[in-house]
Amino acid sequence: MSTQTNKTFTNPIMASGADPWMYRHSDGFYYFMVTRGDRLELHRSPSMSEVAEAPKTTIWLPPEEGPGSRELWAPEIHFVGGKWYIYYTASDGSGDASRQIYVLENGNADPTTGVWTEIGAVNTALPGLDGTILAHGGKLYFMYAGYGHFPEYGSAIYAALMENPWTLKGPETLLTKPEYDWEKQGGMAINEGPCFLVRYGRVFMIYSASTTWSDDYALGMLTADEGSDLLNPESWTKSERPVFAKCPENEVYAPGHNSFTVSPDGREDWIVYHAIPESEGGAENRQPRMQKFGWMPEGFPDFGKPVASGTACLVPSGEE
């Protein structure tokens, strides 16, 4: 039986870092990554609230030049078919047209050890960023933010089936593009950073909208029945308003590019995201944060408002 202590933590969980990805594995450890730009670092910790302070391992250094050598962004670690995979965005430094999602593989039980092998770039139809995967219904899906419709909008989210964890098969489907004013703040129209929740018979795709340096960077949501064709745009319903947005009264701005995880006892859902602690603070001041969220009676997630910095929050349930 799980026990809850009075132990607390405060946000932000790290002084600096964007695009936080936190994953709890069956080994009981939490794995955590943020954008570092010139390398990939992996934290491993039995404690969720202390994962950012846990030992970190530099698991990948890019080539000195050429494709994949610059702007290493938004790394995500996943476990598929008995092996570890990391998906990350990189470019050759020449701009958006060279941006692709790259894949690393590691067959070791502990991904902070063993050898990470670069398999190469995912064969997406467009240049893009923020690649992620969803294993669902016996299929492996890939979603990413693709560029291709300038100047109408900066990026939109596309989906495709995967033949294996690094190869797409079949056509790519446009699932969401910037349509509402809240998706077009900061000088560009952006949909990026897709990630997933599967609960109560539904698949929720949470994504980030507007520019990451804008106060109005926020989370949007698409919803589909879990048995539907996830590559069919008609399967998805898009929320007209953001589901998680800035909270000036708590001095939290630009909340977005999130991941989801669960407490050590599996009883609580948590959102992990970055935000900026002051208005117009700039992308360089993004900080990783985490907070528990709940569910509405109708079975939709209720993320609430971003918690103010320094607020004492109870650690996740089941944490020693």
C-alpha positions, 0 to 999 in steps of 0.5 A, a space after each residue: 500500500 502506498 504511503 504519502 509523506 509530508 515531504 515537499 518540493 518546489 518549482 522550478 525543478 532545475 534552474 535552466 532547461 527547455 523541452 523537459 522529457 521525463 519517463 518512468 521505466 519498469 525498472 523503477 527509475 525516472 529518466 529525464 532529459 532537457 535541451 542542451 544544444 551541443 550534447 545529449 544528457 540523461 539523468 537517472 533517479 529513483 526519485 521523481 521530484 529529485 530527478 533533475 538533481 540526480 547524476 547525469 551522463 553525457 550519452 551523445 556528442 554530435 559530429 563536429 560539422 555536417 548534418 546533425 551537428 548543431 542545435 540538438 533540441 527536444 530529446 526524448 527517451 523511449 523503450 520499444 521492443 526491448 531496446 532504448 531509443 532517443 529521438 532528438 532534433 538537430 541541424 547542420 546549423 544552416 537553419 530550418 531546412 536542415 532540421 531533422 529528427 535523429 534516432 539513437 539506439 541502446 540495447 543495454 538495460 541501463 541506458 546511462 551505460 552501454 553504447 548509444 548508436 546513431 541510426 540516422 534521421 527519420 525519413 520524414 517528408 518534410 524538415 522538422 522537429 520535435 519527433 515523438 512516438 506512440 505505441 498503440 493498438 499494436 502499431 507504432 506511430 510517429 508524430 513530428 512538427 513539420 515545416 512546409 507551408 511558409 509563410 502561412 504558418 511555421 509548423 504543423 503536426 504530421 503523423 505516420 506509421 512506423 515500420 520500425 523505431 526509425 523508419 516511417 512507412 506509408 503517407 504522412 497525415 496532417 493532424 493539426 495546424 495553427 488556426 486560432 489566434 492563440 496558436 499564432 502569438 510571438 510572430 509565427 504560427 506554430 504547432 509543435 511538441 506533440 505528446 500523448 495521454 491514453 485514458 478512459 477510452 481516448 487518446 489525447 494529443 497535447 501539443 504546444 502552440 505559438 512561439 516558445 519565447 512568447 508569453 502566450 506559448 500554451 498547450 492545445 489538445 486533440 482528442 480521438 477515440 482509442 479505437 479510431 484510425 489515428 491517421 485519419 484527421 476526422 478521428 480527432 477533435 481539436 479544442 478551441 482554447 488552450 488547455 494549459 496557459 500562462 498564469 500572470 498572477 503566479 508569474 508563470 509565462 509560456 508554459 509548454 513543450 511538456 511530457 507526462 509521467 506517473 508517480 512511483 505508485 502509479 496513482 497520480 498523473 503528472 505534467 512536466 513542462 518548461 515555463 518562463 518566470 517573467 513576462 517577455 523573459 525570453 526563451 533562454 530563461 525557460 525552466 523545467 517544472 512539474 505538477 500533478 493534474 487531475 481528470 474531469 468527470 467526463 474523462 478529460 484531463 484538467 491541467 489547472 494553472 501553472 504553480 507559482 515558483 517556490 510553492 511547496 508542493 507535496 512530492 508524488 505519491 509513493 515517493 520515499 
